[in-house]
Amino acid sequence: MKRYKFIIILIGFVLALGACDVTDTVPEDAITDLNFWKKTDDLKLYANNFYTTLSSPSQWLDNTSDNCVTNSPDNRLFNNITVPGSGGGWAIGNWSNIRNVNYFLSHYQTVEGDEQEIAHYVGEIRFFRAHEYFNKVKTFGDVPWLDKDLTTTDEELLFNSRDPRKFVIDKVIEDLEFAALNLKLPQDVENGRLHKFAALQLLARVCLYEGTWMKYRNLGGWEAYLEIAATASKQIMDEGNYAIVKGNAPYMFDDYPLFYRQQFIQEDLTSNQECVLPRIYVKDKLMHGLSRQVNETGWGISKDFIESFVCVDGLPIALSPLYQGDDSLQLEMTNRDPRLRNMVDNKNLPYYLDGSRPISYPATTVAVNECPTGYMASKFRDPVPAQNEANQTTYDWYVFRYAEVLLIYAEAKAELGTISQTDLDLSINMLRERLDEPGVFEMGRLSLNPAEDPLALVDGQPRYGYAISPLLYEIRRERRIELAFEGFRWDDICRWNAGVLIENPKTMLGMVVNEDVVERYKNLFGGTDQFEGRSFYEFTDWDGADKKLLKVYANSSRTWDDKLYLNPLPTDQLSLNPNLTQNPGWN
């Protein structure tokens, strides 16, 4: 039974506050600066408004990446973005959250109450400012740092130039370090409310992003950021009492446990040790629609992503004797990392229930408007019928998940060159341990010196556009798989300076289609040829076999342009403020 002590978000209520002229009388039912900034509950009420900016359920989080193939070409990946005349993430409304957090920081000092309680809410607000600015840096690079409540008379600040991203990120780190120092522990706050370890996790995320962004662009000083990332993540590991959870699914097919997927359709995450911070949903009070929507997306998983899953011996498919090939989806999933059959629709993954009996689709649709690649993402699909009514999903959502902490730690240590086998056992191999099926297999663990994957080369060139060690390659693989469809992949591509990943044709292609596959689908779909009218990409694959892969686009080639790492500024803002300059490549 889900506990009902959770945060109710009040949107726009407090943020309508404005500066008041001096007056002798304030109406009793009016909320103004004169009667608001009095008690700690005022601070809490104000901070509540920013919780809507945190991660929330969505089926689109990895759409722009090499993991997914949308049924129409993605504008960014196909370089079809144009410079906007206005808006584009730089409009007045896009800066309102920063204005509002600064308004809080210039007004809270009149509140009377417990100093620790006040400091906690100041920590929340500085967390949200950091979160907002981190997103702006990822989007635009250099941005103006504003730390005061601006008015129309602040012309110098209003028409200032952009501050260097390093300066802004250092300010973000200051905010997060303050938040981590002043936010309470999880057990001392309401469920779903920010706490110390949530701040540390965002700090680790920011520093991993910026440290690798700098390293792979040959910018000096990257080591300091990765040191912070490693230290912050290790503090969570040591002090946070979190764990990788291996829970049993109530609905599954015999011999096909769902240790991984079950974590993402948990009705209540508030007591789940893998959840650092949940977004809480309650039936008939606050619900979402993700369980239904994940199978109505109009996109499919890419062949490239499917091939990234290792076999249960821990070896990549090009090296493992356990790999059975890809002549059918069932063969493709045999002996593979169980996360593959936990997140991709297949006959052993419950799709819905007949009473309490799990039912699956014998074959995934290949309709272009439903699943154009034949690989359907079902990581967030709950088979319980009530969860699949329109906007009636009630399972909680991870805002921060402990698995990310372990992945940050491993990657930061590997990038710094200080990683040990003990570090791997405390991080990557904890994720692998969850996948063990006692009496059947033990998932292969990662060692300091893994074999080099032949598929690290694409057409003879390094997959990432540059060479990395086999260990770092495997850590990146683990991150891609563990965090799939949670909204991390595009950020990873950007920070690694690895846009060339999307040039690989397999990032635009789907399943193998051969005579047996066509006949099987005919038999399952009443004799109708499901592939009639579809196009195929024919080639000789890495294993020497001639294959036809399902095409989604007429042209299965694209060329990366480095300008796409950042968004362009709208032209109206460049005209209004002559001190602003356009991002590289967008002039």
Secondary structure, DSSP 4 states (H G I P E B T S, - for coil): -----BPPP--STGGG-------S---TT---HHHHTTSHHHHHHHHHGGGGGS----S-TTSSSSSEEESS--TTTTT-----SS-TT-SGGGGHHHHHHHHHHTTGGG--S-HHHHHHHHHHHHHHHHHHHHHHHHHHSSB----S---TT-HHHHT--PBPHHHHHHHHHHHHHHHHHHSPPGGGS-BTS--HHHHHHHHHHHHHHHHHHHHTTT-TTHHHHHHHHHHHHHHHHHHS------PPPSS--TT---TTGGGGS-S--TT-TTEEEEEP-BTTTB-B-HHHHTTSSSEEE-HHHHHT--BTTS--TTT-TT---SSSHHHHHTTB-THHHHHB--TTS--EEETTEEE--SS----TTT-TTS--B-TT----GGGGSTT-B---EEEEEHHHHHHHHHHHHHHHT---HHHHHHTHHHHHHHT-BTTTB-PPPP-SSPPPPGGGEETTEETTSS---HHHHHHHHHHHHHTTTTT-HHHHHHHTT-GGGGGSGGGSEEEE--HHHHHHHHHHTTT--TTTT--EEEEE-TTS-EEEEEE-SS-------GGGGSPPPPHHHHHH-TT--PPTT--
